[in-house]
C-alpha cells in the first residue's frame, strides 16, 4: 500500500482570514486521519494558544482526543484559558488529573480558577491532590466566593509595596524577587501597615523617577477598590465608567486580596453580551456540544410560556369570531397589525435592556426614555398607518377597511413603545432579569392589543 504524504496547506492570505484558517483545520484533520504525527506537529507548531483552543473546538471528539494524546506534556497551559467552557471538562478528562495539575501550576491564578471551576467534583479532588499547597489553597478559597463575583474574577498575583519605600527600594525589591515578578503587570499597589490599598502607581512612572524619590510622591490616590463579593456586571460598569485598566479587590476588612485587570473585563463584557442575546431569544444554554435531550429540556420552559401567551391572543380572536366570518379581509390583514407591533416593541425592548445594563435609566432617565419611545411609537404608527391604510383601501376597494387598519396600527405601535419600556423596567425592579422575560410578555401585549384594537374597531365601523 502506497504511503500517503500529507503536506502542510498553503497559508491563507491576510485578507482571507484572521485567526485560525479553515485550511489549517483541514490539514490537521487529514494528518490525523493518516496518522502523520510529524505533519500534525508542523502544522500546529506556530499556533497562538487562542488559535490552538479554536482548533481543539473544531475537531470531532475522537480526533480531539487523538491530538491531545499526541501533544502530551508540550501543551501550552494558556490554551486551556482560551478553551470554550463547555469543553473544559471533556479536555481535562482526556488529559488526566496529573496533566491538568501541571497546567494549572503554570497559569495565572484567575485563569487557573476559571478552568478549575468548570471541572466535576471528582476531577477537582484528583487535581487538588496533585498541586502544591499554595495553589490548592488559592483554588479552594476562590470557589468559596459567589459565582460571577469579583473574587472569582480577580488575579492574586499583585505587586504590593509599603508607603514608606522609595523608588530605589521598590526597584531593588522587584529585581530581587524575580520569581514573584514572572507575571506581566502594569501597576504597583501601595498599602498601609494594615495592608489596605491607599493608591497605585503605573510601573512606567516608577522607572522614570530617580531612586531617592519617595514612592508616595508618585501615588495616584483615591484608587477605586472593588469588594470581593461585587457582581462582575458592576465591576465591568466601574471599569467603563471610570476608564480603569486595573482595580484592587478588597475583603470585608478592606485588605487587598487581588486585582481585576482590563483583560478580565473584556471577557465579562463578552460573556454578558452573549448571555443577554441568548436570553432575548428565550435560550439559556450555549453548549453546541450538548445532547439533543439536554437542549430540548432547557428550551422547553420558555416555549411552554410562549404557548400560554399565544392561547391568550387566540382567545381575543375567538371573541370576535362573528366579525371575522362577515369580513374575510379582516383575517388577511390581522397578522400585519400584530407583526408590526411586535417588531416595534422588540426594537424598544432591546434598547431598554441595554440601557438598564449600562445603568442609564436611573433617576429621571426612565421617564425621559418612556416619553421618547411613546413619541417614536406614535410617529411610526402614523406613518405606517397612512401607508397600510392606503394599501388596504386599494386592495379591497373599501375605504373603511383602510381606516380600521390605520387606526389599529397607531394604537398598537404606541402600545409597543409604551410596554417595550415599561416591561423591562418593571421586571428589573422586581429583581427579574429583563433580558429573559421581556420578549415573552411583550409579544403577548402587542398581539392582544393589536388583535383587540383591529377587531373591535372593525366591529364598530364595518358591521
SVG drawing of the C-alpha trace seen along z (x, -y; Angstrom):
<svg xmlns="http://www.w3.org/2000/svg" viewBox="-73 -64 91 66">
<polyline fill="none" stroke="black" stroke-width="0.4" points="0.0,0.0 1.5,-3.3 2.3,-5.8 0.2,-8.9 2.1,-12.1 0.4,-14.9 1.7,-18.3 1.0,-21.5 -1.6,-23.5 -0.8,-26.7 -1.2,-29.6 -4.2,-31.8 -3.6,-35.4 -4.1,-38.0 -7.2,-39.3 -8.9,-35.9 -8.8,-35.0 -7.9,-36.3 -7.1,-33.8 -7.4,-30.1 -7.6,-29.3 -10.1,-26.7 -7.3,-25.2 -5.1,-24.6 -8.0,-22.8 -8.5,-20.6 -4.8,-19.9 -4.7,-18.8 -7.8,-16.7 -6.3,-14.9 -2.9,-14.4 -4.7,-12.8 -6.6,-10.6 -3.3,-9.5 -1.6,-9.1 1.1,-11.5 2.3,-12.9 5.1,-14.8 2.7,-16.8 0.5,-17.5 3.4,-18.9 4.5,-21.0 1.0,-22.4 0.4,-23.4 3.9,-24.4 3.4,-28.2 -0.2,-28.4 -1.1,-31.0 -2.8,-29.4 -6.1,-31.0 -5.9,-29.5 -4.9,-26.2 -8.0,-26.3 -10.1,-27.0 -8.5,-24.1 -9.5,-21.7 -13.0,-23.0 -13.2,-22.5 -12.3,-18.8 -14.7,-15.9 -14.3,-14.3 -12.3,-11.3 -9.7,-13.4 -9.6,-16.0 -8.6,-13.2 -6.1,-11.9 -4.5,-15.3 -4.3,-15.9 -2.7,-12.5 -0.1,-13.4 0.6,-16.8 1.1,-15.4 3.2,-17.5 4.0,-20.0 0.5,-21.6 0.8,-25.3 -1.1,-26.0 -2.5,-29.2 -4.6,-27.0 -6.9,-26.0 -7.6,-29.6 -8.9,-30.2 -10.9,-27.0 -14.7,-27.2 -16.1,-26.5 -18.4,-23.8 -15.3,-21.7 -13.1,-22.2 -14.4,-19.2 -14.0,-16.9 -10.5,-18.1 -9.5,-17.8 -10.7,-14.2 -8.7,-13.4 -5.5,-15.0 -6.0,-13.4 -5.7,-14.8 -1.8,-14.7 -1.5,-16.8 -4.3,-19.2 -2.4,-19.8 0.8,-20.5 -1.0,-23.0 -2.8,-24.8 0.5,-25.4 1.7,-27.4 -1.4,-29.5 -2.2,-32.8 -4.4,-32.4 -7.5,-33.9 -7.2,-31.7 -6.5,-28.6 -9.6,-29.2 -11.7,-29.8 -10.7,-26.5 -10.8,-24.6 -14.4,-25.7 -15.7,-24.1 -14.5,-20.6 -16.5,-17.9 -16.2,-17.4 -14.4,-14.1 -11.8,-15.6 -11.4,-18.6 -10.5,-16.3 -8.0,-14.5 -6.4,-17.7 -6.2,-19.3 -4.3,-16.2 -1.6,-16.9 -1.0,-20.6 1.2,-22.4 -0.4,-23.5 -0.3,-27.2 -2.1,-26.7 -4.6,-24.3 -5.4,-26.9 -6.0,-29.6 -8.3,-27.3 -10.3,-26.3 -10.6,-29.9 -11.6,-31.1 -14.5,-28.6 -15.8,-30.0 -16.6,-33.4 -20.0,-33.8 -20.2,-32.8 -19.7,-35.7 -18.2,-37.9 -15.0,-39.8 -13.5,-37.1 -13.9,-34.6 -12.6,-37.1 -9.5,-38.6 -5.9,-37.7 -4.0,-37.0 -0.6,-38.0 -0.3,-41.6 2.9,-43.7 2.5,-45.4 4.8,-47.9 4.7,-49.8 4.1,-53.6 7.5,-54.2 9.6,-53.0 11.5,-55.0 11.7,-54.4 15.1,-52.7 13.9,-50.3 10.9,-49.4 13.1,-48.6 15.5,-46.6 12.6,-44.6 11.3,-43.8 14.8,-42.7 15.5,-40.5 12.1,-38.8 12.2,-37.6 10.0,-34.6 7.2,-36.7 7.6,-39.0 7.2,-36.4 3.8,-37.6 3.3,-40.7 2.0,-43.7 1.4,-47.4 0.6,-48.9 2.1,-48.8 -0.2,-49.0 0.8,-50.9 -0.6,-49.7 -0.7,-51.0 0.5,-48.8 -2.9,-47.1 -2.5,-46.0 -5.2,-48.4 -4.6,-50.0 -4.0,-53.7 -3.1,-54.2 -1.5,-52.8 1.5,-53.8 2.0,-52.9 5.2,-50.9 6.4,-53.4 6.2,-56.2 8.5,-54.4 11.0,-53.8 11.1,-57.5 12.0,-58.8 15.2,-58.8 16.0,-56.3 15.7,-58.7 12.1,-59.9 9.6,-58.7 7.0,-56.3 4.2,-58.4 5.1,-61.3 4.2,-59.3 0.9,-57.9 -2.4,-58.0 -4.6,-58.5 -8.3,-57.9 -8.0,-54.5 -11.4,-52.8 -11.5,-49.5 -13.7,-46.5 -15.4,-44.5 -14.6,-40.8 -18.3,-40.0 -19.2,-42.6 -21.0,-41.2 -18.9,-41.1 -21.5,-43.2 -20.9,-46.0 -17.2,-45.6 -17.4,-46.0 -19.5,-49.1 -16.9,-50.6 -14.2,-50.0 -16.3,-51.5 -17.5,-54.5 -14.0,-55.5 -11.8,-54.2 -9.9,-51.8 -7.1,-49.5 -7.0,-47.7 -8.7,-47.9 -7.7,-46.4 -10.0,-43.9 -10.5,-44.1 -12.1,-41.8 -14.6,-42.9 -11.7,-44.4 -10.6,-46.5 -7.5,-44.4 -6.0,-43.9 -6.6,-40.4 -6.2,-40.6 -6.6,-42.8 -9.0,-42.8 -7.5,-43.8 -9.0,-45.1 -8.5,-41.7 -10.7,-40.1 -13.4,-42.8 -13.3,-42.2 -14.2,-38.5 -17.0,-39.6 -18.5,-42.1 -18.4,-39.4 -19.9,-36.8 -22.7,-39.1 -23.5,-40.3 -23.8,-36.7 -25.9,-35.8 -28.3,-38.7 -28.6,-37.9 -29.5,-34.3 -32.0,-35.3 -33.7,-37.6 -34.3,-34.6 -35.5,-32.5 -32.4,-30.3 -30.3,-29.8 -27.6,-27.3 -24.7,-28.0 -23.3,-24.5 -23.4,-23.4 -21.9,-20.1 -24.7,-19.1 -27.0,-16.2 -30.4,-16.6 -32.4,-15.7 -30.5,-18.1 -31.0,-21.0 -34.7,-20.1 -35.3,-20.2 -33.5,-23.6 -35.7,-25.2 -39.0,-23.7 -39.8,-26.1 -40.0,-29.3 -41.6,-27.6 -44.3,-26.5 -44.7,-30.0 -45.0,-31.2 -47.7,-28.6 -49.7,-30.1 -49.4,-33.6 -50.3,-32.5 -53.5,-31.0 -54.4,-34.3 -54.1,-36.1 -56.2,-33.4 -58.9,-33.9 -59.1,-37.5 -59.6,-36.4 -62.3,-34.0 -64.3,-36.8 -64.7,-38.4 -65.3,-35.2 -68.6,-36.5 -66.9,-39.7 -64.2,-37.7 -66.9,-35.5 -68.6,-38.6 -65.4,-40.2 -62.8,-37.8 -60.5,-40.8 -60.0,-41.2 -58.4,-37.7 -56.0,-38.6 -54.9,-41.9 -55.0,-40.8 -51.3,-39.5 -50.0,-42.8 -51.1,-44.8 -49.7,-42.2 -46.5,-41.7 -45.7,-45.5 -46.4,-46.0 -44.2,-43.0 -41.3,-44.2 -41.5,-47.8 -41.7,-46.5 -38.7,-44.3 -36.6,-47.3 -37.7,-49.2 -37.1,-46.3 -33.6,-45.7 -32.6,-49.4 -34.3,-49.3 -32.4,-46.1 -29.1,-47.6 -29.8,-50.9 -30.7,-49.0 -27.4,-47.0 -25.5,-50.3 -27.4,-51.9 -28.7,-54.7 -32.3,-54.7 -31.7,-55.8 -33.4,-58.9 -35.2,-60.9 -33.7,-58.8 -36.5,-56.3 -39.2,-58.9 -37.4,-60.6 -36.9,-57.2 -40.5,-56.2 -41.7,-59.6 -39.3,-59.3 -40.4,-55.8 -44.0,-56.8 -43.4,-59.6 -41.4,-57.3 -44.2,-54.7 -46.8,-57.4 -44.7,-58.8 -44.0,-55.5 -47.6,-54.4 -49.0,-57.4 -46.5,-56.9 -47.3,-53.2 -51.0,-53.8 -51.1,-56.0 -49.1,-53.5 -51.0,-50.4 -54.4,-52.2 -53.9,-53.2 -52.8,-49.7 -55.8,-48.1 -58.2,-50.6 -56.8,-49.9 -56.5,-46.2 -60.1,-45.6 -61.8,-48.7 -63.1,-49.7 -62.0,-52.9 -63.5,-51.9 -61.2,-48.8 -58.2,-51.1 -59.4,-53.4 -59.7,-50.4 -56.3,-49.0 -54.7,-52.5 -56.3,-53.3 -55.3,-49.9 -51.8,-50.3 -51.4,-53.6 -52.8,-52.1 -50.6,-49.0 -47.4,-50.9 -48.0,-53.3 -48.6,-50.3 -45.4,-48.7 -43.4,-51.8 -45.0,-52.1 -44.8,-48.4 -41.5,-47.9 -40.1,-50.3 -42.4,-49.5 -42.0,-45.7 -38.1,-45.6 -38.1,-48.4 -40.7,-46.7 -39.0,-43.4 -35.7,-45.0 -37.4,-46.5 -38.9,-43.1 -35.4,-41.6 -36.3,-39.5 -33.8,-39.5 -35.5,-41.7 -33.4,-40.0 -35.1,-36.7 -38.8,-37.6 -39.3,-40.8 -39.8,-39.4 -42.4,-36.9 -44.6,-39.4 -44.1,-42.0 -45.3,-39.6 -48.4,-38.9 -49.2,-42.6 -48.7,-43.5 -50.7,-40.5 -53.6,-41.1 -53.7,-44.9 -53.3,-44.5 -55.9,-41.9 -58.4,-43.6 -57.9,-47.1 -58.3,-45.9 -61.3,-43.6 -63.1,-45.9 -62.7,-48.8 -63.9,-46.6 -67.0,-45.6 -67.8,-49.2 -67.1,-50.7 -67.8,-47.9 -70.6,-45.9"/>
</svg>
